[in-house]
Amino acid sequence: MRCRPCYCCLFCAPPSEGTALSLTLAEWAVLGALASGLFGLAADRYPAPAKFTCFTLLGLSGLGALLAGGAALLHATVVAGTVPLGLPWLHWHLRVDPLAGFFLAVIGVVTVAVAFYGPGYVREYEHGRQSTAVLYVFTGLFVAAMELVVLADDAFVFMVAWELMSLASYFLVAYQHQHAANRRAAFLYLLMAEVGGLAILLAFGVLAGFGGGFSFDAMSSAVLTPAWASVAFALALFGFGMKAGLVPLHAWLPEAHPVAPSHISALMSGVMLKVAVYGLIRFTFGLLGHLQWGWGLVLLVAGSAAALLGVLYALMQNDLKRLLAYSSVENMGIIFMALGLSVIFTGSGFPRLGVLGLLAALYHVVNHALFKGLLFLGSGAVLQRSHEGDLERMGGLIRRMPVTALFFLVGCISISGLPPFNGFVSEWLTFQTALQAPALHSGVLRALIPVTAAVLALTGALAAACFVKVYGVAFLGRARSRHVRHAREVGLGMRLGQGLLAVLCLGFGVLPTFVVRALEPITRQLLGRGLPSASAHGWLWLTPVAPDVASYGAPLVLAGMVLFGGLMFALLNARAHTRLVRRVPPWSSGFGPLDARMQYTSTAFADPIRRIFRPVWDLREQIEETRDPVQPLRTIGIRHELRVEDRSWRVLYEPVGRWVTAAARQVGRIQTGSVRTYLAYSFFTLLVLLWLIT
C-alpha cells in the first residue's frame, strides 16, 4: 500500500500510523465480508459450521468498518492508497476521509447487529427450498460492495463496487424465487438499478471529460461552466435518487424490501439507501465544488415530496414490511430536505447555515440506519414467530414477545421523531436550519422554505400516527389469528441484534452534542468550517444556531421524563392499594367479553387520513351488501373491498411501459427471418461505418 497526496487533506500533514490504520482496517473489513461469502459456499455440506463462520466474519467485517470509520472521524485526515487490482493501466484507488469514514461506520454498526441477529433468523431457511449457501455468498458480497463504494477514490472502482452492490442485492431480493411477486420485484429492482447506474456513469463522464481523468482528484479539479455543472448534478441526482428511493423514482423500493429476508431488508433500507446518499454528497459537495443554490431548491422540493408522499403511502399499508419500506421513502425525503437547505444556504453565501443543514442530513442518516434497521429486524422476528405479515391478522404480541415488543417500541418512538430518542434531534436540527430562511436575500426562497418546514411538520405528525397504528394493531389488544396466539419470543442472538440498535437509538438521542462534534470533521472537509456554537454550553445543551437561542437539553429532557414517570407510577401504585379504585370488566358496549373483532383494524385506523388525503392515492373501494331474499329490508352480509395503489404507477410507469412496448414492436419489424435482408443490413452498416471513418 502506498499513500499519496490527497486533494482535500484537512491539515496537509502526512498520515500518522494511527490514521493509516483506518485504511488498513477498512481493507480488512472488505476482505472479511468477502471471506464470509466464500465460506458460505460450504453451507450445503456443513450447514452449522458454515453459518457460524459466515456470520462471525460478517460481524468482524462490520466491526472493522466501524473502527476504521471511527478512526477516520477521530483523526480527521485523509489516507489514500493504490491497490494493484483492475486493469494494468488503471489500478484501484482507495481513500478513507471523514466523509467515507462516517458512512463506513454506519455500514459497520448495522452489519454488526445483523451478525448477531442472523444465525437465529436464517434457521427458517435451512430446511427450505433454497440453498442457504446462496444467501451467505451474496450477503458477504453485498456488504463488501457497500464498503468498497465508500472507499472508492476513482470512478472506475466506484462503478465496479456500485454494480456489484446492485447485483448482489438483486440475488438476495430474488432469493425465494418460487414466488412470482419476488421475481417481479427483483426484476424491477435490477432494471431501475441499472438505469440509475447508467445516469451515474454519465455524470462521472461529464466530470472526467472536463477533468481529464477518472480519479476523484482529477474530477474535483475539473473547471465546468454552470450549465455543464448543472447537467452533471442532474444526472447524479437522478442516479443516486433512484437508488435512494426519491419520489417518483421509488417504485422498486416497496416491492423489493418486503420480499427480501428481513436481515437483508435491514441492510438494504438501513445501509444501502445511505450509500446512495453518500454518493450524492461525495459528487455534489466533493467533486462539483461550487454549489449553486438552484440545486438546493431542487433537492428541497424533491425531498419534501418524498417525505410527504412516503409517509402517506406508508399509512395505507397493511403489510408490515411494505409499510416500513414506504417509511424509508419518507426518511430519505427528510435527508434530501436537509441537504437541499445546506446547498441553498451555502450557495447563497451563508456557509455557517449550510454547515447546519449538512449536519442535520448526516445526523438523520445515522438515525435512520439505526431505527430502520431495528424495525426491520423486529419485523423479521414477528414474521418468524407469528408467520403473519398482515397487520390485520396480528395483535397482542406484547404478551408473547415482550422483549421484541420493547425494542420495536423504541424503534417506533425514534422514527416518529419524539424525544428523548434520536429521530427528534435530527428533525429538530432540520427545523432549525429551515427557520433561518429570513436571512436569505431571495424573496422566493424566504417564502418557499417555511412551506417546506410546514410539510416536514406535517410529515412528522403523520409518521407518529403511522407508527401508533403499527404498534397498536400489531402488539396491543388481542391476537387475531391462530399463528399469532402461538407466537413466542425469539432467541438470544436475535434479541441482541435488536437490543444493540435500540440502545444506540437512545444514546444518539440523549447525547447529541457528542454526535455533532464527531460529525464536524466532515463539514470541515466539505465546507471548510464546523459548528462550534453547537456545544458552547457544554454537553448538556445543544445550541446549533447560537449559544443564546434554540437550545435543546436532551439529558435534562430524559431526566425530567424519568422523574415524571416515576412520580406517576408511585401515585398510581399508591391509589391501587386504596378503596378509591374499583376494578370492573372493560367496557364492551353490552356485547359481553371483549374479542378480537372489537379492536380497531389497521384499515379503520387509517380511514380518517385516507378521506382527507384522498387525491394522493388511486383508491378502489367497493361495498357489496347481501340482503335476505325473504325480507329484502334485512341485511345479512356486507363485503367491503378496498385497494390503495401508488398513483405513480398509473401516472409515470405505465405510460413509459406502453411507450417502450410500442417502440419494441416497431424495432421488431427489422427481424424478418430472411437471410438476404440481414446481409443487406450488414452491407449498409459497413458502408455507413466506412463513410464515418473517412
Secondary structure, 3 states (H helix, E strand, C coil): CCCCCCCCCCCCCCCCHHHHHHHHHHHHHHHHHHHHHHHHHHCCCCHHHHHHHHHHHHHHHHHHHHHHHHHHHHHCCCEEEEEEEEECCEEEEEEECHHHHHHHHHHHHHHHHHHHHHHHHCHHHHCCCCCHHHHHHHHHHHHHHHHHHHHECEHHHHHHHHHHHHHHHHHHHCCCCCCHHHHHHHHHHHHHHHHHHHHHHHHHHHHHHHHCCCEHHHHHCCCCCHHHHHHHHHHHHHHHHHHHCCCCCCCCHHHHHHHCCHHHHHHHHHHHHHHHHHHHHHHHHHHHCCCCHHHHHHHHHHHHHHHHHHHHHHHCCCEHHHHHHHHHHHHHHHHHHHHHHHHHHHHCCCHHHHHHHHHHHHHHHHHHHHHHHHHHHHHHHHHHHHCCCEHHHCCCHHHHCHHHHHHHHHHHHHHCCCCCCHHHHHHHHHHHHHCCHHHCCCHHHHHHHHHHHHHHHHHHHHHHHHHHHHHHHHHCCCCCCHHHHCCCCCCHHHHHHHHHHHHHHHHHHHCHHHHHHHHHHHHHHHHCCCCHHHHCCCCCCECCCECCECCECHHHHHHHHHHHHHHHHHHHHHHHCCCCCCCCCCCCCCCCCCCHHHCCCHHHHHHHHHHHCHHHCEEEEEEEEEECCCCCCCEEEEEEEEEEECHHHHHHHHHHHHHHHHHHHHHHCCCCCCHHHHHHHHHHHHHHHHHHHC
